[in-house]
Every structure is written in structure tokens, then in C-alpha cells.
């Protein structure tokens, strides 16, 4: 045998293999395979799709098949009847109690390294842990829940959500009446789909969401400069993804009283006053703008509020607008305490 032939033979023998099941594919094992392929040791690994125990035994790591969960042997299946693992059960300091799928299992065990590879953050960077938690909560947990048949809410949903990542992955399987029932091409398309979506979300959280967290915290710390109540904060720019940060930072730092209104400029350099939601997944507000203001605009709104140069208040009472910063602050203050006597002046120029 030639030297070149021996080299090729040796390379083939040392190539890693990722095992998962064949047939109809689901988002969890597609995502798990994508995660693994981002790691140096599995970057060039072959994905073996089979249910043959002998072939799976030859794989370096197996996900979503095989009936075994054993990280010491790199076996990550969640289908055994006795399997009940959650993020919290494996990492007691984490709060999530959704049963894990193969995606969640791989993320729990390899997620930190995955993010280091994709973001160039250092393992010791505090930002890494924030991203690790956020990516699970806002991306991976949904895949875990859907694959395990866990409803998002109790009772009958009010409407159908049919555009989740899991649903779009499932649509890449052959249709029941297609002549060609081969799933390999669809699996490759699914890998590309989850890759694009995951990298897009990771880029957003690292380069947009995380920088906003710093600005939200600065606004919280400066809240007394806007109003002595401490219940109004102001941003110097609009468009921040502020809601999750505000709720989390308030809780983490025991901010009391809770903030009720956020003021910021819009794209026209006019000013918005927006209500803080009562929670992360609700449209209810901690305090809405007054009922009698809702749905009014311009002079009609200014007359009712007693504040000059108002622009609008949404019919839902969650947001309003004013031409100036001083006027927006006055709207928020009066919403906090309707007994406050307005100056009626607002501000005749941009402030």
C-alpha cells in the first residue's frame, strides 16, 4: 500500500461519527447535530442516520436514539420512559424545568463551548453565561417542549401558532403521498435552516440585546433624575430591546418601587411614553395611561390631559406620544398621580 493510500485510510478511520435516527426527522436532533458540528472535534464528523444498534455503537456520539442517556459515553437520548431530566435537574442553579429533548441535552453539556466557538468570548467572560441562559430560554427550550409534547399554556389556546422552527423543520420531511420518501435531502435542508436561524438569533443577542442591557441598567440607576418617584426611566435613544432587561435587572437588584413608565425619542425626535408590562409574557401593564386619554390625538388629547402639544395615546393605553421630552415626562407623571396639576405648557421646543 502506498504512503498516500495509508494516509487516506488512517484519516477515514479517525473521522468522528455523530449518530442519530433515520426516517422522519425532528427539530431537536437536527439542532443537536448542528450544535455538535460547531465544535472542533465534530466539525468534520459524518452524521450517521440509523436505528441499527451495531452501527450506533460505532458512533462517537449519539443523539435522540439508542434509548440511553449517559454523558460519560456521549449518549444523549431522551426517549426512555424513566427519563425526566430538565435543565434544573442537571444544573440546580438554573430555573428551567421543561423536560429536555436531544437538543437541550446537547446544549446543557456543550453549550458553553458552543458559544465560545461561535462568539470568540472567553470562558471566563460574564457575558458568556448571560448568553448561555438567554439562548436556552429563548431558543432551545421551545424545541425541547415541542418535541416532548408540552403545551405552552393550560387549556385551549386562543389561536394556532404554525410557524415555529420545529414546524418549519417538520415541513422539510417528505409529504405522506410523495413518491420519493427519502429523508436525507430534507435533513440537510433542515440543518441549514436551523443553522441560519440559530446564528441570526445568537448575533442579535450578542450584538444588540446584550449592549442594550448596559444602557437599561444606566437608565435604572439614573431614574431619580427624571422624577422623585423613581418610577420613570428615560432612554436617550429609541429602539432598545428593554423590556426583558428591565424586568430582570429590577428583580436582580431589588428595585423598589417598580418602574411604571419608559420615555424615549422616536425616529422623528418626538417623544414616547410607554408603559412597563406586568410580566414578560403578558400584554397587561403595571399601570396603563388613563382611560380618558386613550384613543385621543393632538388638540383633543391636550385638552383632556391639560398638557400642551400632546400627539396621541393608543386605544390600548400602553403608549403615548408628545412633541417634547418635558411634555412626555409630564404625561408620565400625571398618569402616575392624576391629582398632579399640569402646567399646561409642556415645552414649546425640543428639549
NORMO-V805439 format. One record per helix or strand of 2 or more residues. SS is the DSSP state (helix for helix, strand for strand). FROM is the first residue (numbers start at 1). LEN is the number of residues. If there is no record, write none. Layout:
ss	from	len
SS	FROM	LEN
SS	FROM	LEN
//
This chain:
ss	from	len
helix	3	12
strand	17	4
helix	27	11
helix	40	3
strand	46	4
helix	53	5
strand	61	3
strand	69	2
helix	71	3
strand	75	2
helix	87	4
helix	102	18
helix	126	22
helix	165	6
helix	184	38
helix	223	3
strand	232	3
helix	243	10
strand	261	5
strand	271	5
helix	291	3
helix	298	8
strand	310	4
strand	319	4
helix	325	12
//
